[in-house]
Amino acid sequence: MRTIGRRSIASGINVVLALGQSGTLIGLVVAVCLTLALPFIRNANLTVSVPVSFDLDTPSPVVAGRSGLDFAIENDREPATRNQRRKVASLSGSLRIPTSSRWFIAAQASVLIAVLAFVWYVIGQLRRVFETLIAGNPFVPENAIRIRAVAIAVIVGELARAAVVYAENLYATTHVAIAGVRFDTWPRPSLTTIGLGLIILVIAEVFRLGTRLDEEQQLTI
């Protein structure tokens, strides 16, 4: 199967991206409509989910389970082998907070709208790149700009995600009290994601140089 051109891997990926962009646009429209309707909703007692990371104060030994499953806390009186003893250092997940504050709900909705708009933009840039691959002409000047925009979006998006999680943890620290739980209020951006953005930035530069070489070759011919 061909990698670029019509009926190729690139065209299949483009179809998936098109579906993802359409779904993101639908979600964006629904989120905007619900946010605009919020002032007209009476007794808005809702439960919102906020991303948080936290530490556990667990004096008992913890047995770590498989990825995606729960962990079990042993009784101090029950013996455990050396290989079974584990310590939970930090966890991350979502915290459900019942609230009637319209400002808090509006802030959460604004973050959701910004994320959906961000994803819609990034997918749109990727689709335009894959359209040139399908057409068999990837070395166009616009592709370097589009890939550079995706790289910057990945880096900025990760920093924004870390800032949002920091703000949510700060809110949970001041409004929620759970015995044995310490919410982490330090921003923790993913170095892996930032590194991926830098790699994409390098690829954008490769496209820019490839485009220039292609133009020079055409002028030589």
Secondary structure, DSSP 8 states (H G I E B T S, - for coil): --SSSTTSHHHHHHHHHHHHHHHHHHHHHHHHHHHHHGGG-SS--EEEEEEEEEEE---S-EE--STTS--EE--TTS---TTT-B----EEEEEEEEE--HHHHHHHHHHHHHHHHHHHHHHHHHHHHHHHHHTT----HHHHHHHHHHHHHHHHHHHHHHHHHHHHHHHHHHH---TTEEE--S----HHHHHHHHHHHHHHHHHHHHHHHHHHHHHH-
